[in-house]
């Protein structure tokens, strides 16, 4: 029974931390758009042109590149 002296305050402390995290997430807008992600997953945007600043490849072309190609492009050494 002596262990309850430690367990009850520890449980209350952890509960307050969880409640604080929940209120922080409400304040920071984590729950503002509940339907957006559910609707975005249903759209097929693989064939859309890339957005500004993404280069000239489409998303499908970028997904088809292998990791070796991407690594080669990242560490390309110009030869003169």
N, C-alpha and C positions, 0 to 999 in steps of 0.2 A: 504493500500500500504506500510505502514511502516513495515509490517511483512516480506516483501520480502527481507529486509536487513538481516534478520536472516535465512530465508529459503534457499536462493541461496547459501550462504557459507556452510550451513549444508548439502545441496544436493551435492555440490562439494566435501566436506570432505568425505561423505559416499561413493561417487563414487571413490575417490582415495583409500579409504580403500578396496573396492571391487576389484579394479584394482591391488592393491598390493597383495591381497590374491590370485588372479588369477596368477600373475607372480611367487609368491612363490610356488604355486602348480605346475607350469611348471618346476621350478628349482628343486623341490624336487622329481620329477619323478612320479607324480600322474597320468599322461596321457601316460606313456611309453608303457603299455601293455593293449590296448583297447580291443583286441580280446580274451585275456586269460581267463577272467572271463566268457565271453559268451560261450567259448568252454568247460570250466571246468564244467559248470552246465549241460552239455549234457552227460558227462561221468558217468557211473555207477560204482562207486568204493566202493560200500558197501561190496562186496564179496572179495575184495583184502585183503591180509594179512596186519596186522598193520605195520606201519613203525617202525624204530628203536626208542627205548625208550618209546613206548606206552603201554607196558605190553603185556600180552598174549591174550587178548580178541580182537576180531575183532570189527570193527565199528558197525556192526549190533548188536552184543551181547551187546556192551556198550549202544546202543540206547534203547535196550529192558529192561535194568535195570531200576527199578523205582527209584524215588528220595529218597525213604526211604532206599533202599539198598546202594545208594551212600553215604547218610548221615551216615549210620551205619558204612560203611567202613572208612569214614573220622575220626570218633570219636570212633574207636574201642578201648576198654579197655582190656588189656590182663588179663586173670584170671589164677592165679597159685594155 
